[in-house]
Structure formats: structure tokens, C-alpha cells
Amino acid sequence: MTTRASCLPSNRSRRHLLTWATLLGFGLAPLTSALAYHPYHPPGSSLGFGDATRYDQLQSSKRNPAGPISASNRGVRMGILGIGVGAELGKVDDFADDFEQLGDDFDKLEGFDERIRDFEDTITTLKDTPGPNSEDELRDALESLDQDIKDLQDLEIAVNDLLNLLGERGYLAIGVTGNHAPFPLEVTHDALRGSVTVDLEYGFRGHVSVLHGAELATGLRDIDFSTDPEDYLENGELNTEKLDTLLDTDLKLDDDAIEKQLEQFGGYIRGIQTRTLSIGYGTAVYTHPQGILFAGGRLNHHQVELSRVVVSFDDDAGDTLSDEWDSNSRERSAFGVDAGVMWVGDGYRAGATARNLNSPSFKYPQVRDNETYDRATARGEIDTGASYTMEPQLTVEGAVSLGEDERWLVGAALDLNEIEGPFADNSENAYQWATIGASYHHPRFYIPSARLGYRKNLAGTELGYISGGLTLFNLFNLDLAVATERVDSVPRGFFANLGFETAF
């Protein structure tokens, strides 16, 4: 019987398999997100309330270029510090249980090679020195080996099921956004005949998905031999030639072949690093007894660095990322144009914002000298000419205020079209938000302000989020959003914003 330690996946193969399943199932390193006015992570307190403009918060009023001037307040407002973090998982239900069971299956098969050697010794002894209980001993040995082979075959199926699950629905997107003093900076004054805003925002967003070109085939499913002792007997005696044939059964796995197959699988890691400088202006353009129409525009300078790396299962992920990330990066800059209008009446307002009117675009770099990447592009899993275009999007909004000083506000906003995010290929990275929210704001600084909302992505993942936030001393803001859909009792997505801002 031809056997060796590779009857089970080698320690190296097993280590790569389990490591990558862990990395790609639960996430890889802190790859992190943002573009100014990005479609996936609302800035500041607009996360908790929704995408409708609110006057009492700087980060919320900046979304519509006509927002700052449409408020009645005059003076200067500025940000001190802001940071936002978020994550989203693919719909890999029961992944944790499946992965834990896979580990148990591996553990159960520990010592398989030693049991193969025991089987060989048993058959050799029965062939050379048969005894009165030879048939029973042969039956026990055959049944034990048959069970081990079935366990190995089940393990191969389980591994492929897990890889297919991760390949079809598994991904991880993690991100962070940030700004520092004095941004955003907003100046509203009669001498300006409107509002001037200047903003500088940084961010980095990453996405990890699984490449799976074919099933992992070890050959174990083709192994077949009889477990009936009668097939190895002749005239009631053990047949030596038939036992020799049994000993020659090939249970060997080729480590090199398995390693070659693993090159068909891998991780596709993409990142976008941004710095966006924005300058905007808004003013009143029409006055009527029933209300005032405001309009505004914004010019954005986007400095974008796109990176992508493909890591094979038989690679060291950390070394590959550190060695190839910078070399597989491309930095470009472009200008973008936004415009907005706001009609303000007695106790209500309605507006619209058009972003990225000129569709700035940025191209991903090519990945060189990577066989896994070449195979994935040949299969159509990766677009060699992939690019990210900030597509135009139109958002409409409305809000109704109740009580004096707009203490109570109910607002809603809707993106009228969907747009693709920076990771369009096989990533469910499209966005079209619908939001609704309510907030309470007291003019006295020592009374906390609160907000509650719900947002739903009508495209891509179609995830919904329950959101809320608090403002303390008109200075400190904390907002959270948690997805209503779960994976293994864990929310599929969350966002958190923390910020400080002031006015004078």
C-alpha cells in the first residue's frame, strides 16, 4: 500500500488553508474608508439622523452646498477633530460553525498515517501468517480503513463548501475617515452675501474578497476498495495475490499537486486612500413671501491612491502585502463639482444635491508577475482595466421643524439613482440610500441633543441600519449605526462617528 504523511493535507497546506479561511472569513488586517461626501459612510451627526440637512451640526449642514447659508445663524463654525470607523461583512451565514467543525474534522484525523501503517502491518501479518481469526481481523481492519477514507472524503467536501461560500458571498470592507482643525470651516456673514465653506478630509477604505477558480480536488473521492472480507478469500482461505493488490492500493496524495491547485484560490485585496480638499459657496437667489430659495456650489480636489494585491493560498499574506502593496499602487488627482439648492419656508424646508457632476475617474494599477492574478483575470473574476468613477448622484431631501428654535426636527432624504463604489467588481459595492430621522436640539448648551434614524441601502447589499447619536455641550458628538441583518449573531455592518466642533 503506497502511503505517506500526505494522505492528509500537509502541515503547510493545512496551515495555509485554515489561515486563509480565517483571514478571509473574519477579515484581514486593518484595511480601512473615505471620500469626501462618500456614499458609504455619512459624516458626523448625519450618521445618526440621516442625510437630510440639519442646521445645528456642522458636519450635517455641509452635505448640501446650499445648507449652511439657508440657516439663520451667522458667524464662524469649525471642526476640531473627527473620526469615523465602519465595517461590513458578506452574507456568510453559519461560517463560524462551519469553520469550527472543519477544525474538529482535522483534529479527528490526526494520526491517520499511523493507522495506515498499522493496517499495512495487519494485512502483511495475515498474508504471511494467517490464523483462525484471520477473516474477523481482516474485516475489522477493512472497516476501520474505510471509515478513515470516508472521513477524508467528507473533509475535502467540507473544505470546498467553505471555500465556495467565501468565494460567492464572503467579503470584508473596513474603513476609517478623519478630519482635523480647523476643518470643516464655515463662515457665514452678510459681507459675504452668503456662506463660504472649506473642508479637508482624509480616509482609507479596504476590501477583501476570495478568488476561487475551481474546487480543490485531492483525488480522495476516487479511492474505492472493497471492505468485504469475502472478496479477499478463495476456497475459504485468504488469497495472497488479492491481499497484495490491497496493499498496493494508492492512497498517496501529491503535495506538489495540491499546492498547485491552491494557486487557483487566493485573496483579492483592494484599497483606496484619499485626501479631499473642498471649497464651497452658497447664497440666497430668490425671495418670496412664502420662503427663500438658496443655491450653492462646491469644488472638490480629490487626491486618490488606488492599490490592489492578489495573494495566493500558498503565500505568506503579511509578506506579500508589505512587499507588493506600494508597488501595486497608483496615485492620481482630479477635480469634482457638486451643486445644491434649498427652499426654506415657515417650519419646513426641501432641497436637492447633485454630486460629482463631472464624473472624476481613477484607474487601478496593473498587477505584475502574479500567476493567481493572471488566472483570475482569465476566468473573468478580475477586470485588468478596473477603475473607480465617482458617478453623479442626485439626492432629494425634506425636513419639518416643530417647536421654537427648531427644537424638534423630522427629516428624510433619498438618493434618486444608484452609484458604484470603488470596488465594483464582485463586491456588492453599489449605493443608493434612503434615510429618515428625528432629532431634538435645545438651545442651551448644557442640555444634550439627541437623534434617532434609520437608513437603508436600496442597492448593492441592501442592508438597513438603525442609527442614533448624542451631542454634549454643543461640542462633542457621538453617532452609531448598526445593521439589522446579522451573520452568526454578529451584525453584518456598523458605523461609528466621534467628533468635536465649535462655533463663535
C-alpha positions as CSV (number, residue, x, y, z in Angstrom):
1,M,0.0,0.0,0.0
2,T,1.5,3.3,-1.1
3,T,1.2,5.7,1.7
4,R,2.9,8.7,3.3
5,A,2.2,11.7,5.5
6,S,0.4,13.5,2.6
7,C,-2.6,11.2,2.9
8,L,-3.8,14.2,4.9
9,P,-3.1,17.7,3.6
10,S,0.4,18.5,4.6
11,N,1.0,20.7,7.6
12,R,2.0,23.5,5.2
13,S,-1.2,23.0,3.0
14,R,-3.4,22.8,6.1
15,R,-1.8,25.8,7.7
16,H,-2.4,27.9,4.5
17,L,-6.0,26.6,4.2
18,L,-7.0,27.3,7.7
19,T,-5.2,30.6,7.9
20,W,-6.8,31.9,4.7
21,A,-10.2,30.7,5.7
22,T,-9.8,32.7,8.9
23,L,-8.4,35.8,7.3
24,L,-11.0,35.9,4.5
25,G,-13.9,34.9,6.7
26,F,-13.3,37.4,9.6
27,G,-11.2,40.0,7.9
28,L,-7.6,40.8,7.0
29,A,-5.6,43.4,8.9
30,P,-7.0,46.9,9.5
31,L,-7.7,47.9,5.9
32,T,-9.6,51.0,6.3
33,S,-12.6,54.3,4.3
34,A,-13.4,57.6,2.9
35,L,-14.0,60.1,0.2
36,A,-15.5,63.5,0.9
37,Y,-19.2,63.1,0.8
38,H,-18.7,59.5,0.2
39,P,-21.7,57.3,-0.5
40,Y,-20.9,54.7,2.2
41,H,-20.0,56.5,5.4
42,P,-22.1,59.5,6.3
43,P,-20.1,62.3,8.0
44,G,-20.5,63.4,11.6
45,S,-24.0,63.5,13.1
46,S,-25.7,62.8,9.8
47,L,-24.9,59.2,10.5
48,G,-27.3,59.2,13.5
49,F,-30.0,61.4,12.0
50,G,-30.0,60.8,8.3
51,D,-28.9,62.6,5.1
52,A,-31.3,65.5,5.4
53,T,-29.6,68.8,6.3
54,R,-29.6,69.9,9.9
55,Y,-28.5,73.4,10.9
56,D,-27.4,72.7,14.4
57,Q,-24.5,70.4,13.3
58,L,-21.6,71.5,11.1
59,Q,-21.0,68.1,9.5
60,S,-24.7,67.6,8.7
61,S,-25.2,71.1,7.2
62,K,-22.2,70.7,4.8
63,R,-23.7,67.8,2.8
64,N,-25.8,70.2,0.7
65,P,-23.7,73.1,-0.6
66,A,-26.8,75.4,-0.1
67,G,-27.2,74.1,3.5
68,P,-25.0,76.5,5.5
69,I,-26.4,79.7,4.1
70,S,-30.0,78.5,4.4
71,A,-29.7,78.5,8.2
72,S,-30.4,81.7,10.1
73,N,-27.2,81.7,12.2
74,R,-24.3,84.0,11.3
75,G,-20.7,83.7,12.4
76,V,-17.9,81.0,12.2
77,R,-18.1,77.3,12.8
78,M,-15.2,74.9,12.7
79,G,-14.3,71.4,13.3
80,I,-11.7,70.4,15.9
81,L,-11.3,66.7,15.4
82,G,-13.4,64.0,13.8
83,I,-13.0,60.3,13.1
84,G,-15.3,57.6,11.8
85,V,-14.9,53.9,11.6
86,G,-17.0,51.2,9.9
87,A,-17.1,47.6,8.8
88,E,-19.3,45.3,6.7
89,L,-19.3,41.5,6.3
90,G,-20.6,39.4,3.4
91,K,-23.6,37.2,4.0
92,V,-21.7,34.1,5.2
93,D,-24.2,32.6,7.5
94,D,-23.0,29.9,9.9
95,F,-19.4,30.5,8.8
96,A,-18.1,30.3,12.3
97,D,-19.9,27.0,13.0
98,D,-18.7,25.5,9.7
99,F,-15.1,26.7,10.3
100,E,-15.1,25.2,13.8
101,Q,-16.5,21.9,12.5
102,L,-13.7,21.9,9.9
103,G,-11.1,22.2,12.6
104,D,-12.7,19.4,14.6
105,D,-12.6,17.2,11.4
106,F,-8.9,17.9,11.0
107,D,-8.3,17.0,14.7
108,K,-10.3,13.8,14.3
109,L,-8.0,12.7,11.5
110,E,-4.8,13.2,13.4
111,G,-2.8,10.0,13.5
112,F,-4.3,8.8,10.2
113,D,-0.9,7.9,8.8
114,E,0.0,5.8,11.8
115,R,-3.3,3.9,11.4
116,I,-2.4,3.3,7.8
117,R,0.9,1.8,8.9
118,D,-1.0,-0.4,11.4
119,F,-3.3,-1.5,8.6
120,E,-0.4,-2.5,6.4
121,D,1.2,-4.4,9.3
122,T,-2.1,-6.3,9.9
123,I,-2.5,-7.2,6.2
124,T,1.1,-8.3,5.9
125,T,0.8,-10.5,9.1
126,L,-2.4,-12.0,7.8
127,K,-0.8,-12.7,4.4
128,D,2.3,-14.3,5.9
129,T,0.9,-15.9,9.0
130,P,-2.8,-16.5,8.7
131,G,-4.6,-17.6,11.9
132,P,-8.0,-19.0,12.9
133,N,-9.5,-15.5,13.3
134,S,-8.0,-14.0,10.1
135,E,-11.3,-13.3,8.5
136,D,-12.6,-11.3,11.5
137,E,-9.3,-9.4,11.8
138,L,-9.4,-8.6,8.1
139,R,-13.0,-7.4,8.4
140,D,-12.1,-5.1,11.4
141,A,-9.1,-3.7,9.6
142,L,-11.0,-3.0,6.3
143,E,-13.9,-1.3,8.1
144,S,-11.6,0.9,10.1
145,L,-9.7,2.0,6.9
146,D,-13.0,2.5,5.1
147,Q,-14.2,4.9,7.8
148,D,-10.9,6.9,7.7
149,I,-11.2,7.3,3.9
150,K,-14.8,8.4,4.2
151,D,-13.7,11.0,6.8
152,L,-11.1,12.3,4.4
153,Q,-13.5,12.5,1.6
154,D,-16.0,14.3,3.8
155,L,-13.3,16.7,4.8
156,E,-12.5,17.6,1.2
157,I,-16.2,18.3,0.5
158,A,-16.4,20.4,3.6
159,V,-13.3,22.4,2.6
160,N,-14.8,23.1,-0.8
161,D,-18.2,24.0,0.6
162,L,-16.5,26.6,2.8
163,L,-14.3,28.0,0.0
164,N,-17.4,28.3,-2.2
165,L,-19.3,30.1,0.5
166,L,-16.5,32.6,1.0
167,G,-15.9,32.9,-2.8
168,E,-19.5,33.6,-3.6
169,R,-20.6,35.7,-0.7
170,G,-17.6,36.3,1.6
171,Y,-16.0,39.8,1.8
172,L,-14.9,42.2,4.3
173,A,-14.8,46.0,4.0
174,I,-13.4,48.1,6.8
175,G,-12.8,51.8,6.8
176,V,-11.9,55.0,8.7
177,T,-12.5,58.7,7.9
178,G,-11.0,61.7,9.6
179,N,-10.6,65.5,9.7
180,H,-8.7,67.9,11.9
181,A,-8.9,71.5,12.9
182,P,-9.9,73.9,11.5
183,F,-11.9,71.7,9.1
184,P,-14.7,71.8,8.2
185,L,-14.6,75.6,8.4
186,E,-17.8,77.5,7.7
187,V,-18.1,81.3,7.6
188,T,-21.5,82.9,7.2
189,H,-21.6,86.7,7.1
190,D,-23.6,89.5,5.5
191,A,-20.5,90.9,4.0
192,L,-20.0,87.7,2.0
193,R,-23.6,87.7,1.0
194,G,-23.6,84.1,1.8
195,S,-21.6,81.2,3.3
196,V,-18.1,80.0,2.5
197,T,-17.0,76.5,3.5
198,V,-13.6,74.9,3.3
199,D,-13.1,71.3,4.2
200,L,-10.2,68.8,4.2
201,E,-10.9,65.1,4.8
202,Y,-8.8,62.0,4.8
203,G,-9.6,58.4,4.5
204,F,-8.7,54.9,3.5
205,R,-11.0,52.0,2.7
206,G,-10.2,48.4,2.1
207,H,-12.0,45.4,0.7
208,V,-11.0,41.7,0.9
209,S,-12.7,39.0,-1.2
210,V,-12.0,35.4,-2.2
211,L,-10.9,34.2,-5.6
212,H,-12.0,30.6,-6.3
213,G,-11.3,29.3,-9.7
214,A,-12.3,25.6,-9.1
215,E,-12.9,23.1,-6.5
216,L,-9.9,21.7,-4.5
217,A,-9.5,18.1,-5.8
218,T,-7.3,15.8,-3.8
219,G,-8.3,12.6,-5.6
220,L,-9.8,11.1,-2.4
221,R,-13.2,11.0,-3.8
222,D,-12.0,8.5,-6.4
223,I,-10.5,6.0,-3.9
224,D,-12.6,2.9,-3.8
225,F,-11.9,-0.6,-2.5
226,S,-14.0,-3.5,-1.1
227,T,-14.5,-3.8,2.6
228,D,-16.0,-7.2,2.3
229,P,-13.5,-9.9,3.5
230,E,-15.2,-12.4,1.2
231,D,-13.6,-10.6,-1.8
232,Y,-10.1,-11.5,-0.5
233,L,-10.9,-15.2,0.2
234,E,-10.6,-18.2,-2.1
235,N,-12.0,-21.5,-1.1
236,G,-12.3,-20.2,2.5
237,E,-8.6,-19.1,2.6
238,L,-7.0,-15.7,2.3
239,N,-5.9,-15.1,-1.2
240,T,-2.3,-13.8,-1.2
241,E,-2.5,-12.1,-4.6
242,K,-5.7,-10.3,-3.7
243,L,-4.1,-9.1,-0.4
244,D,-1.1,-7.9,-2.4
245,T,-3.4,-5.9,-4.6
246,L,-5.0,-4.4,-1.4
247,L,-1.6,-3.4,-0.1
248,D,-0.8,-1.8,-3.4
249,T,-3.9,0.5,-3.2
250,D,-2.6,4.0,-3.8
251,L,-3.7,6.4,-1.1
252,K,-0.9,8.8,-1.7
253,L,-1.7,12.5,-2.2
254,D,0.7,14.6,-4.1
255,D,1.7,17.7,-2.1
256,D,3.0,19.5,-5.1
257,A,-0.3,18.9,-7.0
258,I,-2.3,20.2,-4.0
259,E,0.0,23.3,-3.8
260,K,-0.6,23.9,-7.5
261,Q,-4.3,23.7,-7.1
262,L,-4.2,26.1,-4.2
263,E,-2.8,28.7,-6.6
264,Q,-6.3,28.8,-8.1
265,F,-7.5,30.2,-4.8
266,G,-6.5,33.5,-3.2
267,G,-7.4,36.8,-1.7
268,Y,-8.2,39.9,-3.7
269,I,-7.3,42.9,-1.6
270,R,-8.1,46.4,-2.7
271,G,-7.7,49.8,-1.1
272,I,-8.4,53.4,-1.7
273,Q,-6.6,56.2,0.1
274,T,-8.0,59.7,-0.3
275,R,-7.4,63.3,0.6
276,T,-10.2,65.7,-0.5
277,L,-10.0,69.5,-0.3
278,S,-13.3,71.2,-0.8
279,I,-14.3,74.9,-1.2
280,G,-17.9,75.8,-1.4
281,Y,-20.2,78.9,-1.5
282,G,-23.9,79.4,-1.1
283,T,-26.2,82.4,-1.2
284,A,-29.9,83.4,-1.5
285,V,-31.1,83.6,-5.1
286,Y,-34.8,84.2,-4.8
287,T,-37.1,85.7,-2.1
288,H,-40.8,85.1,-1.9
289,P,-43.4,85.8,0.8
290,Q,-43.7,82.1,1.3
291,G,-40.0,81.4,1.5
292,I,-36.5,81.8,0.3
293,L,-34.5,79.8,-2.4
294,F,-30.9,79.2,-1.7
295,A,-28.3,77.8,-4.0
296,G,-24.7,76.7,-3.6
297,G,-21.8,75.0,-5.4
298,R,-18.7,73.2,-4.3
299,L,-15.3,72.4,-6.0
300,N,-13.5,69.3,-4.7
301,H,-9.9,68.4,-5.3
302,H,-9.6,64.6,-4.9
303,Q,-6.2,63.1,-4.4
304,V,-6.8,59.3,-4.7
305,E,-4.4,56.4,-4.4
306,L,-5.8,53.0,-5.5
307,S,-4.0,49.8,-4.6
308,R,-4.7,46.1,-5.2
309,V,-2.8,42.9,-4.3
310,V,-3.6,39.3,-5.1
311,V,-2.3,36.8,-2.5
312,S,-2.3,33.1,-3.2
313,F,-3.2,30.5,-0.6
314,D,0.4,29.3,-0.6
315,D,1.8,32.8,0.0
316,D,2.6,34.5,3.3
317,A,-0.1,37.1,3.3
318,G,1.8,39.5,5.5
319,D,5.0,39.4,3.5
320,T,3.1,39.7,0.2
321,L,1.1,42.8,1.4
322,S,4.2,44.5,2.7
323,D,6.2,43.7,-0.4
324,E,3.7,44.5,-3.1
325,W,1.2,47.0,-1.7
326,D,3.2,50.1,-2.5
327,S,4.4,48.7,-5.9
328,N,0.8,47.9,-6.9
329,S,-0.5,51.4,-6.1
330,R,-1.3,54.3,-8.3
331,E,-2.0,57.9,-7.2
332,R,-4.0,60.4,-9.3
333,S,-5.8,63.6,-8.7
334,A,-8.9,65.1,-10.2
335,F,-11.5,67.9,-9.6
336,G,-15.1,67.2,-8.8
337,V,-18.1,69.6,-8.8
338,D,-21.2,69.5,-6.6
339,A,-24.3,71.7,-6.6
340,G,-27.3,72.1,-4.3
341,V,-30.5,74.1,-3.8
342,M,-32.6,74.6,-0.7
343,W,-36.1,76.1,-0.3
344,V,-36.8,77.3,3.2
345,G,-40.4,78.1,4.3
346,D,-42.1,78.6,7.6
347,G,-41.3,75.4,9.6
348,Y,-40.2,73.3,6.7
349,R,-37.5,73.0,4.0
350,A,-36.8,71.0,0.9
351,G,-33.7,70.6,-1.1
352,A,-31.6,68.7,-3.7
353,T,-28.0,68.0,-4.1
354,A,-26.1,66.8,-7.2
355,R,-22.7,65.4,-6.5
356,N,-19.8,64.6,-8.9
357,L,-21.4,66.3,-11.9
358,N,-18.3,65.9,-14.0
359,S,-17.6,62.2,-13.0
360,P,-14.0,62.2,-12.0
361,S,-12.4,58.9,-12.6
362,F,-9.3,57.0,-11.3
363,K,-7.7,53.8,-12.8
364,Y,-6.4,50.9,-10.8
365,P,-2.8,49.8,-11.4
366,Q,-2.0,46.5,-13.1
367,V,-0.7,43.6,-11.0
368,R,2.6,42.3,-12.4
369,D,4.2,38.8,-12.3
370,N,1.3,37.2,-10.3
371,E,0.0,33.8,-11.6
372,T,-3.0,33.8,-9.4
373,Y,-4.0,37.2,-10.7
374,D,-3.5,36.1,-14.3
375,R,-5.6,33.1,-13.8
376,A,-8.4,35.1,-12.1
377,T,-8.4,37.7,-14.9
378,A,-8.6,34.8,-17.5
379,R,-11.7,33.5,-15.6
380,G,-13.2,36.9,-15.5
381,E,-13.1,37.3,-11.7
382,I,-10.8,40.4,-12.0
383,D,-11.0,43.3,-14.5
384,T,-7.5,44.1,-15.6
385,G,-8.6,47.6,-16.6
386,A,-10.6,48.3,-13.4
387,S,-11.2,51.9,-12.5
388,Y,-13.2,53.9,-10.0
389,T,-15.5,56.6,-11.3
390,M,-17.2,59.0,-8.9
391,E,-20.6,58.7,-10.6
392,P,-23.1,61.6,-10.5
393,Q,-25.8,61.1,-7.9
394,L,-28.9,63.2,-7.2
395,T,-30.3,63.4,-3.6
396,V,-33.6,65.0,-2.6
397,E,-34.4,65.9,1.0
398,G,-37.0,67.4,3.2
399,A,-37.5,68.3,6.8
400,V,-40.2,69.7,9.1
401,S,-39.4,71.6,12.3
402,L,-41.6,71.6,15.4
403,G,-41.5,74.0,18.4
404,E,-39.5,77.1,18.8
405,D,-35.8,77.3,17.8
406,E,-36.3,74.1,15.7
407,R,-36.0,72.0,18.8
408,W,-37.7,69.1,17.1
409,L,-36.8,68.1,13.6
410,V,-38.1,65.3,11.4
411,G,-36.3,64.8,8.1
412,A,-35.9,62.3,5.2
413,A,-33.6,62.0,2.2
414,L,-33.5,59.8,-0.9
415,D,-30.8,59.1,-3.5
416,L,-32.6,59.0,-6.8
417,N,-30.1,56.8,-8.5
418,E,-27.6,54.2,-7.5
419,I,-23.9,54.6,-8.0
420,E,-20.9,52.1,-7.8
421,G,-18.3,52.4,-5.0
422,P,-14.6,52.0,-5.6
423,F,-14.7,48.2,-5.5
424,A,-17.4,47.4,-8.1
425,D,-16.2,44.0,-9.4
426,N,-18.0,41.2,-7.5
427,S,-18.3,43.3,-4.3
428,E,-21.9,44.4,-4.0
429,N,-20.4,47.9,-3.8
430,A,-23.3,49.9,-5.1
431,Y,-25.1,52.6,-3.0
432,Q,-28.5,54.3,-3.0
433,W,-29.5,55.5,0.4
434,A,-32.9,56.2,1.8
435,T,-32.9,57.8,5.3
436,I,-35.4,59.1,7.8
437,G,-34.7,60.5,11.2
438,A,-35.8,62.7,14.1
439,S,-33.8,64.9,16.4
440,Y,-34.1,67.1,19.5
441,H,-31.9,70.1,20.0
442,H,-32.1,72.5,22.9
443,P,-30.5,76.0,22.5
444,R,-29.0,75.8,26.0
445,F,-25.6,74.1,25.6
446,Y,-25.7,72.1,28.8
447,I,-28.8,70.2,27.7
448,P,-27.8,67.2,25.5
449,S,-29.2,66.9,22.0
450,A,-30.3,63.5,20.7
451,R,-31.2,62.0,17.3
452,L,-32.6,58.7,16.0
453,G,-32.9,57.4,12.5
454,Y,-33.0,54.5,10.0
455,R,-31.1,54.2,6.8
456,K,-31.5,51.6,4.0
457,N,-29.2,50.9,1.1
458,L,-31.6,50.3,-1.9
459,A,-28.7,48.9,-4.0
460,G,-25.8,46.6,-3.5
461,T,-26.0,44.8,-0.2
462,E,-29.5,46.3,0.5
463,L,-28.6,46.5,4.2
464,G,-30.7,48.5,6.6
465,Y,-29.2,50.3,9.7
466,I,-30.7,51.6,12.9
467,S,-28.8,54.7,13.9
468,G,-28.7,57.3,16.7
469,G,-26.5,59.9,18.3
470,L,-25.9,62.4,21.1
471,T,-24.4,65.9,21.3
472,L,-23.0,67.1,24.6
473,F,-22.3,70.8,25.4
474,N,-22.7,71.7,21.7
475,L,-19.2,70.4,21.3
476,F,-19.0,66.6,21.5
477,N,-20.8,64.3,19.0
478,L,-21.1,60.5,19.1
479,D,-23.2,58.7,16.5
480,L,-23.6,55.0,15.8
481,A,-25.4,52.8,13.2
482,V,-25.8,49.0,13.4
483,A,-27.1,46.8,10.6
484,T,-30.4,45.0,11.2
485,E,-29.2,41.9,9.4
486,R,-26.8,39.5,11.2
487,V,-24.3,36.8,10.5
488,D,-23.7,34.2,13.2
489,S,-25.3,36.6,15.8
490,V,-23.0,39.5,14.7
491,P,-24.4,42.5,12.8
492,R,-23.3,42.5,9.2
493,G,-22.3,46.1,9.4
494,F,-21.7,49.0,11.8
495,F,-20.5,52.7,11.6
496,A,-19.3,54.9,14.4
497,N,-18.5,58.7,14.3
498,L,-16.8,60.7,17.0
499,G,-16.3,64.4,16.6
500,F,-15.7,67.8,18.2
501,E,-16.8,71.1,16.7
502,T,-17.4,74.6,17.9
503,A,-18.9,77.9,16.9
504,F,-18.1,81.6,17.6
